[in-house]
Amino acid sequence: MSSKFAHLETQCIHAGKVKDAQYGALATPLYQTSTFVFDNAEQGAARFAGEAEGFIYTRLGNPTTRELELKVAALEGMADAAATATGMGAVAASTMAFLQQGDHLIASKAIYGCSFALFNHQFARYGIEVSFVDMTDHQAIEQALRPNTKMLFAETPINPNLVVLDLAFIGAFCRKHQLISIIDNTFLTPLLQRPADFGIDIVIHSATKYLNGHGDVVAGIIVSDAERITTIKLTTLKDMGATISPHDAWLIIRGLKTLSVRMERHCANAQKVAEYLATHAAVAKVYYPGLPDHPGYKFIGSQMKAAGGVLAFELNGSLDDGRFFINQCQLLSLAVSLGDAESLIQHPASMTHSPYSAEERRAAGISDGLIRISVGLEHVDDIISDIEQALVKMCAQQK
């Protein structure tokens, strides 16, 4: 999606915006309507036939939703987008629009728990084969290729252990073998990473997270070329009905206006929290691409502008110690989302990634002791102080 604005910070506010011709409203109007009135029967028939522009029914399109789609498409540097009711709506609609019985999907071993459940549990019911591989191992990706392979799906950084994948390799691999490539870009947003720059075909987001940023919406978005977005909108998205409400689209448009300044604070805070944890005797391991000893650090400045606002770590202690630590946090909220203004903490093995079996979690590198923090916008000293007091209490009860 081309834009007359050179900088993403400006596009967050102005891309896709349509001037309100009737009243001149500065804020995007909220078209909270289920259906649209036709001038006459001929106009209605022409719109249904695709012979005339205009809106029909909000499940098929809405002016407020359309502004959101154009804005995110511009941010990702792609032609078009389709907004969905949830992040999983984006995962399901983008994959199922192009897969059918007998096809094979290569997916990353570590992905969001419900994405894993869809691929591992539901796709099998419809005769779609899935291979879960370690995508840091390029040879393993090559070896997973089959004659019926049609698509590759991954996240980077990976939820929840922050593994960073090489998008240039993935893009080239998929082009070579004529596979559709899908990357979940939720953790970094287009402000920090644009997968299309590396040849990725489809980019998805849980717009619930950073794009909205205020913890009051569940939504998703799919970004791609115009032909694929049209296919998605006219098939899986339309027929499964996972379309976004206009009010939620309006809230995300509002949230996007501050995305650039929010991401700056998220990243700065997360870097300081990661550095603090990395030096603490009670912490065994920190997973954050902004630390020089993280394997993904080498991608910052090329693939990624910064490391993002999410980190994970393991404590020197038992699973019970980890639960005790989480329960002592006072500022950090125990909740299973990310990208909100508030700092959030959770235990992936028992929460977001519980659809994995214990064996599957081990294979994906998700340990029982892993703790994930979405670092919020509070003053970083207050965040660190809350973590510190919880660690002090944990260490005291270990003695």
KOLVEX-781431 format. One record per atom (N, C-alpha, C): residue in one letter; x, y, z. Coordinates in steps of 0.2 Angstrom, whole numbers, padded with zeros to 4 digits, always signed. Example, Ala and Ser with C-alpha at 12.3 -4.5 7.8 and 13.67 -1.06 7.14 Angstrom:
2
A+0066-0028+0039 A+0062-0022+0039 A+0066-0016+0039 S+0064-0011+0035 S+0068-0005+0036 S+0064+0000+0039 
***
This chain:
399
M+0004-0006+0000 M+0000+0000+0000 M+0004+0006+0000 S+0004+0010-0005 S+0008+0016-0006 S+0005+0021-0001 S+0009+0026+0001 S+0007+0032+0005 S+0011+0038+0003 K+0008+0044+0004 K+0012+0050+0002 K+0016+0052+0008 F+0016+0048+0014 F+0020+0050+0019 F+0025+0045+0020 A+0031+0048+0021 A+0038+0044+0021 A+0039+0040+0027 H+0036+0043+0033 H+0038+0040+0039 H+0032+0036+0042 L+0034+0030+0045 L+0029+0026+0048 L+0025+0030+0054 E+0029+0034+0057 E+0026+0037+0063 E+0020+0042+0061 T+0021+0045+0055 T+0016+0049+0052 T+0010+0045+0049 Q+0012+0039+0046 Q+0007+0035+0043 Q+0002+0032+0049 C+0005+0031+0055 C+0001+0028+0060 C-0005+0032+0061 I-0005+0039+0060 I-0010+0044+0061 I-0014+0045+0055 H-0011+0046+0049 H-0014+0048+0043 H-0015+0043+0038 A-0012+0038+0038 A-0013+0033+0032 A-0020+0030+0032 G-0023+0030+0026 G-0030+0027+0025 G-0035+0031+0027 K-0034+0037+0030 K-0039+0042+0032 K-0043+0045+0027 V-0050+0044+0027 V-0054+0047+0022 V-0057+0054+0025 K-0057+0059+0022 K-0060+0065+0025 K-0067+0065+0025 D-0070+0067+0031 D-0077+0067+0032 D-0080+0073+0028 A-0083+0071+0022 A-0085+0076+0018 A-0092+0079+0020 Q-0095+0076+0024 Q-0102+0079+0027 Q-0101+0084+0032 Y-0097+0082+0037 Y-0097+0086+0043 Y-0090+0089+0045 G-0085+0086+0042 G-0078+0088+0043 G-0075+0086+0049 A-0077+0080+0052 A-0075+0078+0058 A-0067+0076+0058 L-0064+0078+0063 L-0057+0076+0063 L-0056+0069+0065 A-0059+0066+0070 A-0059+0059+0071 A-0063+0055+0066 T-0060+0049+0065 T-0064+0044+0060 T-0071+0043+0063 P-0076+0044+0059 P-0083+0042+0061 P-0084+0035+0062 L-0088+0033+0067 L-0089+0026+0068 L-0096+0025+0065 Y-0096+0020+0060 Y-0102+0018+0056 Y-0104+0012+0060 Q-0108+0013+0065 Q-0110+0007+0069 Q-0117+0005+0066 T-0116+0002+0061 T-0122-0001+0057 T-0121-0008+0055 S-0127-0012+0055 S-0126-0019+0052 S-0127-0019+0045 T-0131-0014+0042 T-0132-0014+0035 T-0132-0007+0032 F-0133-0007+0025 F-0132-0001+0021 F-0138+0000+0017 V-0141+0005+0016 V-0147+0006+0012 V-0145+0008+0005 F-0148+0004+0000 F-0147+0006-0007 F-0152+0011-0010 D-0150+0015-0015 D-0154+0020-0018 D-0160+0017-0021 N-0159+0011-0024 N-0164+0007-0028 N-0162+0000-0029 A-0166-0004-0032 A-0165-0011-0033 A-0159-0012-0037 E-0158-0008-0043 E-0153-0009-0047 E-0146-0008-0044 Q-0145-0003-0040 Q-0139-0002-0036 Q-0137-0007-0032 G-0142-0010-0028 G-0141-0016-0024 G-0139-0022-0028 A-0142-0023-0033 A-0140-0029-0037 A-0133-0028-0040 A-0131-0022-0042 A-0124-0020-0045 A-0119-0021-0040 R-0120-0019-0033 R-0115-0020-0028 R-0114-0027-0027 F-0120-0031-0026 F-0119-0038-0025 F-0115-0042-0031 A-0116-0039-0037 A-0112-0042-0043 A-0105-0040-0043 G-0103-0035-0039 G-0097-0032-0040 G-0096-0027-0045 E-0101-0025-0048 E-0101-0020-0053 E-0101-0013-0051 A-0103-0012-0045 A-0103-0005-0042 A-0100-0005-0035 E-0096+0001-0034 E-0093+0002-0027 E-0099+0004-0022 G-0097+0002-0016 G-0102+0004-0010 G-0102-0002-0006 F-0105-0001+0000 F-0106-0005+0005 F-0113-0009+0005 I-0113-0015+0008 I-0119-0019+0008 I-0121-0021+0015 Y-0116-0024+0018 Y-0118-0027+0025 Y-0111-0027+0029 T-0111-0025+0035 T-0105-0024+0038 T-0100-0031+0039 R-0103-0037+0038 R-0099-0043+0038 R-0095-0043+0032 L-0097-0039+0026 L-0094-0039+0020 L-0090-0033+0019 G-0090-0028+0024 G-0087-0022+0023 G-0090-0016+0027 N-0086-0011+0029 N-0089-0006+0033 N-0084+0000+0032 P-0086+0006+0032 P-0081+0012+0031 P-0076+0012+0036 T-0078+0011+0042 T-0073+0012+0048 T-0068+0006+0048 T-0071+0000+0047 T-0066-0005+0046 T-0061-0004+0040 R-0064-0001+0035 R-0060-0001+0029 R-0054+0004+0030 E-0055+0009+0034 E-0050+0014+0036 E-0044+0010+0040 L-0046+0006+0044 L-0041+0002+0048 L-0037-0002+0043 E-0041-0006+0039 E-0037-0010+0034 E-0032-0007+0030 L-0034-0001+0027 L-0029+0003+0023 L-0023+0006+0027 K-0025+0008+0033 K-0019+0010+0038 K-0014+0005+0039 V-0016-0001+0041 V-0012-0006+0043 V-0008-0009+0036 A-0011-0009+0031 A-0008-0011+0025 A-0003-0006+0023 A-0004+0000+0024 A+0001+0005+0022 A+0007+0004+0027 L+0006+0003+0034 L+0011+0002+0038 L+0016-0004+0037 E+0012-0009+0034 E+0016-0015+0033 E+0019-0015+0026 G+0018-0010+0022 G+0020-0009+0015 G+0018-0014+0010 M+0011-0016+0011 M+0008-0021+0007 M+0002-0018+0004 A-0002-0021-0001 A-0007-0018-0005 A-0014-0018-0001 D-0015-0023+0003 D-0022-0023+0006 D-0022-0027+0012 A-0028-0026+0016 A-0029-0030+0022 A-0036-0032+0023 A-0037-0037+0028 A-0043-0039+0030 A-0043-0039+0038 A-0048-0035+0041 A-0048-0035+0048 A-0053-0041+0050 T-0051-0044+0056 T-0055-0050+0059 T-0057-0049+0066 A-0061-0053+0068 A-0064-0052+0075 A-0059-0054+0080 T-0054-0058+0079 T-0049-0060+0084 T-0043-0061+0080 G-0037-0062+0084 G-0031-0064+0081 G-0032-0071+0078 M-0035-0075+0082 M-0036-0082+0079 M-0040-0082+0073 G-0045-0077+0072 G-0049-0077+0066 G-0044-0075+0060 A-0039-0071+0062 A-0034-0070+0056 A-0030-0076+0055 V-0028-0080+0060 V-0024-0086+0058 V-0028-0091+0054 A-0035-0092+0057 A-0039-0097+0053 A-0041-0095+0046 A-0043-0088+0045 A-0045-0086+0039 A-0039-0086+0034 S-0033-0084+0036 S-0028-0084+0031 S-0025-0090+0029 T-0025-0095+0033 T-0023-0102+0032 T-0028-0106+0028 M-0034-0106+0030 M-0039-0110+0028 M-0042-0108+0021 A-0040-0101+0019 A-0042-0099+0012 A-0038-0102+0007 F-0032-0105+0009 F-0028-0108+0003 F-0026-0115+0004 L-0028-0118+0010 L-0027-0125+0011 L-0033-0129+0010 Q-0032-0135+0008 Q-0038-0140+0007 Q-0035-0147+0009 Q-0040-0152+0009 Q-0038-0159+0010 Q-0033-0161+0006 G-0028-0164+0009 G-0022-0167+0005 G-0016-0162+0005 D-0017-0156+0007 D-0011-0151+0007 D-0007-0152+0014 H-0001-0149+0013 H+0004-0150+0019 H+0006-0143+0021 L+0006-0142+0027 L+0008-0135+0030 L+0015-0137+0034 I+0020-0132+0034 I+0026-0132+0038 I+0025-0127+0043 A+0025-0128+0049 A+0024-0123+0055 A+0030-0124+0060 S+0031-0118+0063 S+0036-0118+0068 S+0034-0122+0074 K+0039-0125+0077 K+0037-0129+0083 K+0034-0125+0089 A+0037-0119+0089 A+0034-0115+0095 A+0030-0109+0092 I+0024-0109+0093 I+0019-0104+0091 I+0014-0103+0096 Y+0010-0098+0096 Y+0005-0097+0101 Y+0001-0103+0102 G-0002-0105+0108 G-0005-0111+0109 G-0011-0112+0105 C-0015-0107+0104 C-0021-0109+0100 C-0020-0110+0092 S-0014-0106+0090 S-0012-0108+0083 S-0010-0115+0083 F-0006-0117+0088 F-0004-0124+0088 F-0010-0129+0088 A-0015-0127+0092 A-0021-0132+0093 A-0025-0132+0086 L-0025-0126+0083 L-0029-0126+0076 L-0025-0131+0071 F-0019-0130+0071 F-0015-0134+0066 F-0015-0141+0068 N-0013-0143+0074 N-0012-0150+0077 N-0018-0154+0078 H-0023-0150+0080 H-0030-0154+0082 H-0035-0153+0077 Q-0036-0147+0074 Q-0042-0146+0070 Q-0040-0148+0062 F-0034-0146+0060 F-0033-0147+0053 F-0033-0155+0051 A-0031-0159+0056 A-0031-0166+0055 A-0038-0169+0053 R-0043-0165+0056 R-0050-0168+0055 R-0052-0166+0048 Y-0048-0162+0044 Y-0050-0160+0037 Y-0045-0163+0032 G-0040-0167+0035 G-0036-0170+0030 G-0030-0165+0028 I-0028-0160+0032 I-0023-0156+0031 I-0017-0158+0035 E-0011-0160+0032 E-0005-0162+0036 E-0001-0156+0038 V+0002-0157+0044 V+0006-0152+0047 V+0012-0155+0050 S+0018-0152+0048 S+0024-0154+0051 S+0027-0148+0055 F+0028-0149+0062 F+0031-0144+0066 F+0039-0144+0066 V+0042-0139+0064 V+0049-0140+0064 V+0053-0134+0068 D+0059-0135+0070 D+0063-0130+0072 D+0065-0125+0067 M+0063-0119+0066 M+0064-0115+0060 M+0071-0111+0061 T+0074-0112+0066 T+0081-0109+0067 T+0086-0114+0063 D+0083-0120+0062 D+0087-0125+0058 D+0085-0125+0051 H+0089-0122+0047 H+0086-0121+0040 H+0086-0128+0036 Q+0091-0133+0038 Q+0091-0139+0035 Q+0084-0143+0037 A+0082-0142+0043 A+0076-0145+0045 A+0070-0143+0041 I+0070-0137+0039 I+0064-0134+0035 I+0065-0137+0028 E+0071-0138+0026 E+0071-0141+0019 E+0069-0148+0020 Q+0071-0152+0025 Q+0069-0159+0026 Q+0061-0160+0027 A+0058-0155+0029 A+0051-0155+0030 A+0047-0155+0024 L+0050-0152+0018 L+0047-0151+0012 L+0044-0158+0009 R+0038-0157+0007 R+0035-0163+0003 R+0032-0161-0003 P+0030-0166-0008 P+0027-0164-0014 P+0020-0160-0013 N+0017-0161-0008 N+0010-0158-0006 N+0011-0152-0002 T+0017-0150+0000 T+0018-0144+0004 T+0015-0138+0000 K+0011-0134+0004 K+0008-0128+0001 K+0010-0121+0004 M+0011-0122+0011 M+0012-0116+0015 M+0017-0117+0021 L+0019-0111+0023 L+0024-0111+0029 L+0021-0105+0033 F+0021-0107+0040 F+0018-0102+0045 F+0023-0102+0051 A+0024-0096+0053 A+0029-0095+0058 A+0027-0088+0062 E+0030-0087+0068 E+0030-0081+0071 E+0038-0079+0072 T+0039-0073+0072 T+0046-0071+0074 T+0045-0064+0077 P+0048-0062+0083 P+0050-0067+0088 P+0045-0072+0090 I+0047-0078+0092 I+0042-0083+0094 I+0039-0082+0100 N+0033-0083+0101 N+0029-0083+0107 N+0029-0090+0110 P+0032-0091+0117 P+0034-0086+0121 P+0041-0085+0123 N+0045-0089+0119 N+0052-0089+0121 N+0057-0085+0117 L+0054-0080+0113 L+0058-0075+0110 L+0063-0077+0105 V+0062-0083+0102 V+0067-0085+0097 V+0066-0081+0091 V+0071-0079+0087 V+0070-0075+0081 V+0072-0079+0075 L+0068-0079+0070 L+0069-0083+0064 L+0072-0078+0059 D+0075-0081+0054 D+0078-0077+0048 D+0073-0076+0043 L+0070-0070+0042 L+0065-0069+0037 L+0067-0069+0030 A+0073-0067+0029 A+0076-0067+0022 A+0077-0075+0020 F+0079-0079+0024 F+0079-0086+0022 F+0072-0089+0021 I+0067-0088+0025 I+0061-0090+0025 I+0057-0088+0018 G+0058-0081+0017 G+0055-0078+0011 G+0058-0082+0005 A+0065-0082+0004 A+0068-0085-0001 A+0066-0093-0002 F+0066-0096+0003 F+0064-0103+0003 F+0057-0104+0000 C+0052-0100+0003 C+0046-0101+0000 C+0045-0099-0007 R+0048-0094-0009 R+0048-0092-0016 R+0051-0097-0021 K+0057-0100-0018 K+0060-0106-0022 K+0055-0112-0023 H+0051-0113-0018 H+0047-0119-0018 H+0040-0118-0019 Q+0038-0111-0021 Q+0032-0109-0023 Q+0027-0111-0017 L+0029-0109-0011 L+0025-0110-0005 L+0022-0103-0003 I+0016-0103+0000 I+0013-0097+0003 I+0016-0096+0010 S+0019-0090+0011 S+0023-0089+0017 S+0018-0084+0022 I+0017-0086+0028 I+0013-0082+0033 I+0017-0081+0039 I+0018-0075+0041 I+0022-0073+0047 I+0017-0069+0052 D+0017-0071+0058 D+0013-0068+0063 D+0018-0062+0066 N+0016-0056+0065 N+0021-0050+0067 N+0018-0047+0073 T+0014-0050+0077 T+0011-0047+0083 T+0016-0044+0087 F+0022-0048+0089 F+0026-0045+0094 F+0030-0039+0092 L+0031-0038+0086 L+0035-0032+0084 L+0031-0026+0081 T+0026-0028+0078 T+0022-0023+0074 T+0026-0020+0068 P+0023-0017+0063 P+0026-0015+0057 P+0031-0009+0059 L+0031-0006+0065 L+0035-0001+0067 L+0042-0004+0068 L+0043-0010+0070 L+0049-0013+0071 L+0051-0018+0066 Q+0047-0021+0062 Q+0048-0026+0058 Q+0043-0027+0052 R+0045-0027+0046 R+0040-0028+0040 R+0042-0034+0036 P+0039-0039+0038 P+0040-0046+0034 P+0040-0045+0027 A+0036-0041+0024 A+0035-0041+0017 A+0042-0038+0014 D+0046-0035+0017 D+0052-0032+0015 D+0057-0038+0013 F+0055-0044+0016 F+0059-0050+0015 F+0056-0055+0011 G+0050-0053+0007 G+0047-0058+0003 G+0042-0062+0006 I+0039-0060+0012 I+0034-0064+0015 I+0027-0062+0011 D+0023-0067+0010 D+0017-0066+0006 D+0011-0063+0010 I+0010-0066+0017 I+0005-0064+0021 I+0007-0062+0028 V+0005-0057+0031 V+0007-0055+0037 V+0001-0054+0042 I+0001-0057+0047 I-0005-0057+0052 I-0003-0054+0059 H-0008-0051+0062 H-0007-0048+0069 H-0013-0050+0073 S-0012-0051+0079 S-0017-0051+0084 S-0017-0043+0086 A-0022-0040+0083 A-0023-0032+0084 A-0025-0031+0091 T-0027-0036+0095 T-0029-0035+0102 T-0023-0032+0105 K-0017-0034+0103 K-0010-0032+0107 K-0008-0025+0105 Y-0002-0024+0102 Y+0001-0018+0102 Y-0003-0013+0097 L-0006-0016+0092 L-0010-0011+0087 L-0015-0007+0091 N-0019-0010+0095 N-0024-0007+0099 N-0021-0004+0105 G-0017-0008+0109 G-0013-0006+0115 G-0016-0004+0121 H-0023-0005+0122 H-0026-0002+0128 H-0030-0008+0131 G-0030-0014+0129 G-0033-0019+0133 G-0040-0019+0133 D-0043-0016+0128 D-0051-0016+0128 D-0054-0019+0121 V-0050-0022+0117 V-0052-0025+0111 V-0049-0032+0110 V-0053-0036+0106 V-0050-0042+0103 V-0051-0042+0096 A-0046-0043+0092 A-0046-0042+0085 A-0040-0044+0081 G-0040-0045+0075 G-0035-0047+0071 G-0035-0044+0064 I-0029-0045+0061 I-0029-0042+0054 I-0024-0046+0050 I-0026-0046+0043 I-0022-0050+0038 I-0020-0045+0033 V-0013-0045+0031 V-0011-0040+0026 V-0007-0044+0021 S-0009-0043+0015 S-0006-0046+0009 S-0007-0042+0002 D-0006-0045-0003 D-0008-0042-0010 D-0015-0042-0011 A-0018-0038-0015 A-0025-0037-0016 A-0028-0043-0018 E-0025-0048-0022 E-0029-0054-0024 E-0030-0059-0019 R-0025-0060-0014 R-0026-0064-0009 R-0031-0061-0004 I-0030-0055-0002 I-0035-0052+0002 I-0042-0053+0000 T-0043-0052-0007 T-0050-0053-0010 T-0052-0060-0009 T-0048-0065-0010 T-0049-0072-0009 T-0052-0073-0002 I-0048-0071+0003 I-0049-0072+0010 I-0056-0068+0012 K-0057-0062+0010 K-0063-0059+0011 K-0069-0062+0008 L-0069-0065+0002 L-0075-0068-0001 L-0076-0075+0001 T-0071-0078+0004 T-0072-0086+0006 T-0072-0086+0014 T-0066-0088+0017 T-0066-0090+0024 T-0069-0084+0028 L-0067-0078+0027 L-0069-0073+0032 L-0076-0071+0031 K-0079-0071+0025 K-0086-0070+0024 K-0090-0076+0027 D-0088-0082+0025 D-0092-0088+0026 D-0091-0090+0034 M-0086-0089+0037 M-0085-0091+0044 M-0087-0086+0048 G-0088-0080+0046 G-0091-0074+0049 G-0086-0071+0055 A-0080-0072+0054 A-0075-0069+0059 A-0073-0062+0058 T-0078-0058+0056 T-0076-0051+0054 T-0077-0046+0060 I-0073-0041+0060 I-0072-0037+0066 I-0079-0032+0066 S-0080-0030+0072 S-0086-0025+0073 S-0083-0018+0072 P-0087-0014+0069 P-0085-0007+0068 P-0082-0003+0074 H-0085-0004+0079 H-0083-0001+0085 H-0076-0003+0087 D-0074-0010+0087 D-0068-0012+0088 D-0063-0009+0083 A-0065-0009+0077 A-0060-0006+0072 A-0059+0001+0074 W-0064+0005+0076 W-0063+0012+0078 W-0058+0013+0084 L-0059+0008+0088 L-0054+0009+0094 L-0047+0007+0092 I-0046+0003+0087 I-0039+0001+0085 I-0036+0007+0081 I-0040+0010+0077 I-0038+0016+0073 I-0036+0022+0079 R-0040+0022+0084 R-0038+0027+0089 R-0031+0025+0092 G-0030+0019+0094 G-0024+0016+0097 G-0018+0017+0092 L-0019+0016+0086 L-0013+0016+0081 L-0010+0023+0081 K-0014+0029+0083 K-0011+0035+0083 K-0005+0036+0088 T-0005+0032+0093 T+0000+0032+0098 T+0005+0026+0097 L+0004+0022+0092 L+0008+0016+0092 L+0016+0018+0092 S+0018+0023+0088 S+0025+0024+0088 S+0028+0026+0095 V+0025+0030+0098 V+0028+0033+0105 V+0027+0027+0110 R+0022+0023+0109 R+0021+0017+0114 R+0026+0012+0113 M+0028+0011+0107 M+0033+0006+0105 M+0040+0008+0108 E+0041+0014+0107 E+0048+0017+0110 E+0048+0016+0117 R+0043+0017+0121 R+0043+0016+0128 R+0043+0008+0130 H+0039+0005+0126 H+0039-0003+0128 H+0046-0006+0127 C+0049-0004+0121 C+0056-0006+0120 C+0061-0004+0125 A+0061+0002+0127 A+0066+0005+0131 A+0065+0002+0138 N+0059+0001+0140 N+0057-0002+0147 N+0060-0009+0147 A+0058-0013+0142 A+0059-0020+0141 A+0067-0021+0141 Q+0071-0017+0138 Q+0078-0017+0138 Q+0081-0017+0145 K+0078-0012+0149 K+0081-0011+0156 K+0079-0017+0160 V+0073-0019+0159 V+0070-0025+0164 V+0075-0031+0162 A+0076-0032+0155 A+0080-0038+0153 A+0087-0038+0156 E+0090-0032+0156 E+0097-0031+0159 E+0097-0032+0166 Y+0092-0029+0170 Y+0091-0030+0177 Y+0091-0038+0178 L+0086-0041+0175 L+0085-0049+0176 L+0092-0053+0175 A+0095-0051+0170 A+0101-0054+0167 A+0107-0054+0173 T+0106-0050+0177 T+0112-0049+0182 T+0109-0052+0189 H+0103-0054+0190 H+0100-0056+0196 H+0102-0063+0198 A+0104-0064+0204 A+0106-0071+0206 A+0101-0076+0206 A+0095-0074+0206 A+0089-0078+0207 A+0086-0080+0200 V+0089-0077+0195 V+0087-0078+0188 V+0092-0083+0184 A+0090-0088+0181 A+0094-0093+0178 A+0095-0091+0171 K+0090-0088+0167 K+0091-0087+0160 K+0086-0082+0158 V+0088-0077+0154 V+0083-0072+0151 V+0083-0073+0144 Y+0077-0072+0141 Y+0076-0073+0134 Y+0074-0066+0131 Y+0078-0062+0128 Y+0076-0056+0125 Y+0081-0054+0120 P+0079-0053+0114 P+0084-0052+0108 P+0088-0045+0109 G+0086-0041+0114 G+0090-0035+0115 G+0096-0036+0119 L+0097-0042+0121 L+0103-0044+0125 L+0109-0047+0120 P+0115-0044+0121 P+0120-0047+0116 P+0121-0054+0116 D+0119-0058+0121 D+0121-0065+0121 D+0115-0069+0118 H+0109-0065+0116 H+0104-0069+0113 H+0105-0070+0106 P+0103-0076+0103 P+0105-0077+0096 P+0101-0073+0091 G+0096-0070+0093 G+0092-0065+0089 G+0095-0058+0089 Y+0100-0057+0093 Y+0103-0050+0093 Y+0106-0048+0087 K+0108-0053+0083 K+0112-0051+0076 K+0107-0048+0071 F+0100-0049+0072 F+0095-0047+0068 F+0093-0040+0069 I+0095-0037+0075 I+0093-0030+0076 I+0097-0025+0072 G+0094-0021+0068 G+0097-0016+0064 G+0096-0018+0056 S+0095-0025+0055 S+0094-0027+0049 S+0086-0029+0048 Q+0085-0035+0051 Q+0078-0037+0051 Q+0073-0034+0055 M+0076-0032+0061 M+0072-0029+0067 M+0075-0022+0068 K+0071-0017+0070 K+0073-0011+0072 K+0075-0011+0079 A+0071-0015+0083 A+0072-0016+0090 A+0070-0022+0093 A+0071-0024+0099 A+0069-0031+0101 A+0062-0031+0104 G+0058-0026+0104 G+0051-0027+0106 G+0050-0026+0114 G+0044-0027+0116 G+0042-0026+0123 G+0041-0032+0127 V+0042-0038+0124 V+0041-0044+0128 V+0047-0048+0129 L+0048-0050+0135 L+0053-0055+0137 L+0051-0060+0141 A+0055-0065+0142 A+0054-0071+0146 A+0060-0073+0150 F+0059-0077+0155 F+0065-0079+0159 F+0063-0085+0163 E+0069-0088+0166 E+0068-0094+0170 E+0071-0092+0177 L+0068-0094+0182 L+0071-0093+0189 L+0075-0099+0191 N+0080-0097+0196 N+0083-0103+0199 N+0079-0105+0205 G+0075-0110+0203 G+0070-0113+0208 G+0065-0118+0204 S+0060-0120+0208 S+0056-0125+0206 S+0050-0121+0202 L+0045-0125+0200 L+0039-0123+0197 L+0035-0119+0202 D+0035-0122+0208 D+0031-0119+0214 D+0034-0112+0216 D+0041-0112+0215 D+0044-0105+0216 D+0042-0100+0211 G+0041-0102+0205 G+0039-0098+0200 G+0032-0095+0201 R+0028-0100+0203 R+0021-0098+0205 R+0021-0093+0211 F+0025-0094+0216 F+0025-0090+0222 F+0028-0083+0219 F+0033-0083+0215 F+0035-0076+0213 F+0030-0072+0209 I+0026-0076+0204 I+0021-0072+0201 I+0016-0069+0206 N+0014-0073+0211 N+0009-0071+0215 N+0011-0065+0220 Q+0017-0064+0220 Q+0020-0059+0224 Q+0020-0052+0221 C+0019-0052+0214 C+0019-0046+0210 C+0013-0042+0212 Q+0014-0035+0212 Q+0009-0031+0214 Q+0007-0026+0209 L+0012-0023+0205 L+0011-0019+0199 L+0010-0023+0193 L+0014-0028+0192 L+0013-0032+0186 L+0006-0036+0187 S+0002-0036+0182 S-0005-0039+0182 S-0004-0046+0179 L-0007-0051+0183 L-0006-0058+0180 L-0012-0059+0175 A-0010-0059+0169 A-0015-0059+0163 A-0011-0061+0157 V-0015-0065+0153 V-0012-0068+0147 V-0013-0064+0140 S-0011-0058+0140 S-0011-0054+0134 S-0004-0051+0134 L-0003-0046+0129 L+0003-0042+0129 L+0001-0036+0125 G+0006-0031+0125 G+0005-0025+0121 G+0001-0020+0124 D-0001-0021+0131 D-0006-0016+0134 D-0001-0011+0137 A-0004-0005+0140 A-0001+0000+0143 A+0002-0003+0150 E-0002-0008+0153 E+0000-0011+0159 E+0005-0016+0158 S+0009-0017+0163 S+0014-0023+0162 S+0010-0029+0164 L+0011-0035+0160 L+0007-0041+0162 L+0013-0047+0163 I+0011-0051+0167 I+0015-0057+0168 I+0011-0063+0168 Q+0014-0069+0165 Q+0010-0075+0165 Q+0015-0081+0164 H+0012-0087+0165 H+0016-0093+0165 H+0013-0097+0159 P+0017-0097+0153 P+0015-0100+0147 P+0013-0107+0148 A+0017-0111+0151 A+0016-0119+0151 A+0009-0120+0154 S+0006-0117+0159 S+0000-0118+0161 S-0006-0113+0159 M-0004-0109+0155 M-0009-0104+0152 M-0009-0103+0145 T-0005-0099+0142 T-0006-0098+0134 T-0004-0104+0130 H+0000-0108+0133 H+0003-0113+0129 H+0001-0120+0132 S-0005-0120+0136 S-0007-0126+0139 S-0010-0131+0133 P-0012-0129+0127 P-0014-0134+0122 P-0008-0139+0120 Y-0002-0137+0121 Y+0003-0142+0120 Y+0004-0147+0126 S+0005-0153+0124 S+0007-0158+0129 S+0014-0156+0132 A+0015-0159+0138 A+0022-0158+0141 A+0027-0160+0136 E+0027-0165+0132 E+0032-0167+0128 E+0032-0162+0122 E+0027-0160+0119 E+0027-0155+0114 E+0030-0148+0116 R+0028-0146+0122 R+0031-0140+0125 R+0039-0141+0125 R+0041-0147+0128 R+0049-0148+0128 R+0052-0147+0121 A+0048-0150+0116 A+0051-0150+0109 A+0051-0143+0107 A+0047-0139+0109 A+0046-0132+0106 A+0050-0127+0110 G+0054-0130+0116 G+0058-0126+0120 G+0054-0121+0125 I+0049-0124+0127 I+0044-0120+0132 I+0045-0124+0138 S+0049-0122+0143 S+0050-0126+0149 S+0044-0124+0154 D+0043-0129+0159 D+0038-0128+0164 D+0040-0121+0168 G+0046-0119+0169 G+0048-0114+0173 G+0048-0107+0169 L+0046-0107+0163 L+0047-0101+0159 L+0041-0096+0161 I+0043-0090+0162 I+0039-0084+0164 I+0039-0079+0159 R+0034-0076+0157 R+0034-0071+0151 R+0031-0065+0154 I+0034-0059+0152 I+0032-0052+0154 I+0031-0048+0148 S+0025-0045+0148 S+0024-0040+0143 S+0026-0033+0146 V+0031-0030+0145 V+0033-0024+0149 V+0029-0018+0146 G+0026-0015+0151 G+0021-0010+0150 G+0024-0003+0149 L+0020+0002+0150 L+0022+0009+0149 L+0023+0013+0156 E+0023+0009+0162 E+0024+0012+0168 E+0031+0015+0168 H+0033+0019+0173 H+0040+0020+0174 H+0044+0014+0176 V+0050+0013+0172 V+0053+0007+0172 V+0056+0006+0179 D+0057+0011+0183 D+0060+0009+0190 D+0054+0006+0194 D+0048+0008+0193 D+0043+0005+0197 D+0042-0002+0195 I+0042-0004+0188 I+0042-0011+0186 I+0047-0015+0189 I+0054-0013+0189 I+0059-0016+0192 I+0058-0017+0199 S+0056-0012+0203 S+0055-0012+0210 S+0050-0018+0212 D+0045-0018+0208 D+0040-0024+0209 D+0043-0031+0208 I+0047-0031+0203 I+0050-0038+0201 I+0055-0039+0207 E+0058-0034+0209 E+0063-0035+0214 E+0060-0038+0221 Q+0055-0034+0223 Q+0052-0036+0229 Q+0049-0043+0229 A+0046-0045+0223 A+0044-0052+0222 A+0050-0057+0223 L+0055-0056+0220 L+0061-0060+0220 L+0064-0061+0227 V+0064-0055+0230 V+0066-0055+0237 V+0062-0060+0242 K+0055-0060+0241 K+0051-0064+0244 K+0052-0071+0242 M+0053-0072+0236 M+0054-0079+0234 M+0060-0082+0237 C+0065-0078+0236 C+0072-0081+0239 C+0071-0082+0247 A+0068-0078+0250 A+0067-0079+0257 A+0063-0085+0259 Q+0058-0087+0255 Q+0054-0093+0256 Q+0058-0099+0254 Q+0063-0098+0250 Q+0067-0104+0248 Q+0071-0107+0253 K+0073-0102+0258 K+0078-0104+0263 K+0075-0108+0269 
***
